Amino acid sequence: MDVGVKELRDHLRHYLDAVQRGDELTVTERGRAVARILPASGRSTYERLVAEGKITPAARPRRPDDEHIHVTPRGSVSDILIEQRR
């Protein structure tokens, strides 16, 4: 449902009730969409998109940062590039 800023301001309670019932609201300003108001369903956007089949979750979870390998460079950047190019 699209609604202009002035209309939304004048009838905010009406539109919030509609959003609580599950409607999505697009707020427009001079005919251009500027915001969306969605129900606070408790599901994150990620969970909603997975449920709708629009995205597929990763096959394996992301590693925590502490599991990443940390490398301490030796020498200058130029030295490292020369070594890697060999």
LINNOR-V156953 format. One record per backbone hydrogen bond with DSSP energy under -0.5 kcal/mol. CO is the residue of the C=O (numbers start at 1). NH is the residue of the N-H. Records with the same first field share a line. If there is no record, write none. Layout:
CO->NH ; NH
This chain:
1->26
3->28
4->8
5->9
6->10
7->11
9->12
11->15
12->16
13->17
14->18
15->19
16->20
17->21
18->23
19->22
25->27 ; 37
26->3
27->34 ; 35
28->5
29->32
32->29
35->27
36->38
37->25
39->41
44->48
45->49
46->50
47->51
48->52
49->54 ; 55
50->53
64->67
65->68
69->71
71->73
76->80
77->81
78->82
79->83
80->84
81->85
82->86
83->86
